[in-house]
Amino acid sequence: MTLRKQIHSLLANEDLNFLLTNRLPRRWLTQLMGRISQIENPLVARASIGIWKFFSDLDVSEAKQQHFKSMHACFTRELKDGARSIDPDAAVLSSPVDAIIGAHGPIEGTRVFQAKGFPYTLQDLLGEDEDLEAWRDGSFVTLRLTSSMYHRFHAPYDCTVEKVRYFSGDTWNVNPIALKRVEKLFCKNERAFISTRLNGTGPLAGKRIALVPVAAILVASIRLHFLDVLLHMGYQGASTMACDARMAKGQEMGWFQHGSTVIVLAPAGFGLCEGLVQGTQVRMGQALLRGRE
């Protein structure tokens, strides 16, 4: 067995994986990684990206650039034009990210599940003073990005971003092992709540869709094109920011500095598109949720 396979086999042990990725000083490691990843030195960039490739299935063949001045530049890489197609169906919300489908299904009143037996509420996720009626008894889907995936996220429909709310928090790992052990994990981590209203004249026009990018260990910065601030652990500005940003379906909204999770909240009447189940890998622009009037 090769060294790479031996290490991967060790990390497959749930107890060891949880210990190594959660019981270390998470916030300190996240801040350190943020600094190291942005060092623009050829030797540092090659070494750090090489280590990253060793531990993952990183593939940059679809990236616009093939050479990166830092690990950060590789993490936040853009794709070649035409690398993703956007589903044109007016009744469909497309996936905002490349991801693996995690927990999904109906929202029970305002209760959602991060894993079997581990519920949380929309109040826990979005804040006690948030109006939750748009998503009561609606649907949700959790989209998990692995470290090697494309890390930019895009509008799932023609929409207007009306509000962003930022929550400072922890940096627990968000892999399936941690989700089975840490209650209300998404509600504890650094995250942003992006509230949108769907545009156009189609059957979904006027409905409210929420995207909740959630940070994780080594991943605690979120950049949004329609805000002039970087949301990160040291952010000291307003927690709620009004917006009026019109986005076309598939248009880039922003990116994680590394990668993590996006939770999509939809009103009643939406369901996961046919053939999609937990564990399915989806690509940005692929049909994700289908709605009805």
C-alpha positions, 0 to 999 in steps of 0.5 A, a space after each residue: 500500500 502506498 503512503 498516500 493510501 495508508 494516510 487516507 486509510 487512517 483518516 477514514 477512521 472516524 474517531 481519528 478524523 474527528 480528533 485531527 480535524 476538530 480537536 485542534 485549535 480550529 480558529 488559530 489554524 484557520 487564521 494561519 492557513 489564511 495567511 499561508 495560502 496568500 503567500 505569493 512565492 513560487 516555492 511556497 505555492 508549489 509546495 502547498 498545492 503539491 501537499 494539497 494534491 497529495 491529500 485530495 483529488 485536486 484537478 485544475 484541468 477546467 481552470 482558466 489558469 494552470 499556474 497559480 501564484 499562491 494556494 489562495 489563487 488555486 482555491 479561488 480559481 475561475 473555470 474556463 468559459 463554457 465549463 458549466 452549462 446552466 439549466 434553462 428550465 424556468 421551473 428549475 433552480 440550478 445548483 449554485 455550486 459544484 458539490 455533493 448533496 447532503 441532508 435534504 427534504 421538507 422543512 418541518 415547520 421551521 425544523 431542518 436536519 443536518 444529519 439523521 437525529 440531528 435537527 436544528 431550526 431556521 431560527 438557530 440558523 438565520 437568527 431569532 429576529 428573522 421573518 421565517 414565513 417564506 420557508 416555513 414547511 418549505 424544502 432544503 438541500 445541503 450542498 457540501 464542497 470538498 477541498 478540491 472542488 471549484 469554490 465559487 457560487 452562483 445565482 440559482 435563478 434570475 433573482 435580486 439579492 435583498 439582504 445579507 446577514 453575517 454571523 461570526 462563529 466557530 470553524 468546526 469541520 463540516 464533513 459527515 463525521 462531524 455532522 453526526 457528532 456536533 449538534 447544530 453545527 451549521 448554526 455554530 459556524 461562521 456563515 452568511 445568510 443571503 436572502 433573494 427574491 426570484 425575478 422574471 415572469 416565470 412560475 417561480 417569480 416573486 418567491 424567496 430563496 435563501 442561500 447560506 454559505 457556511 465556513 469550516 476549519 481552514 475556511 472562514 472567509 466569504 467574498 460577495 461581489 455585491 458587497 465591498 467587504 470581505 466577511 471573515 473572523 475579524 470582520 467588525 462591520 454591520 451584521 445585516 446589510 441591505 442589498 439591491 443586486 440583480 443577478 442572472 441565473 448562473 451569474 457568479 455571486 461570490 466565493 469561499 476563500 477555500 470551500 465548505 457548504 451551501 444550504 439552499 432554502 426554498 418555499 413550499 412546493 419545491 422538491 429535489 429534481 428527479 434522480 438526485 439523492 444524498 451522496 449525488 455529486 452535482 455541478 454548478 448550473 445543473 438542475 437542483 430543485 423544481 418548483 411549482 406555482 
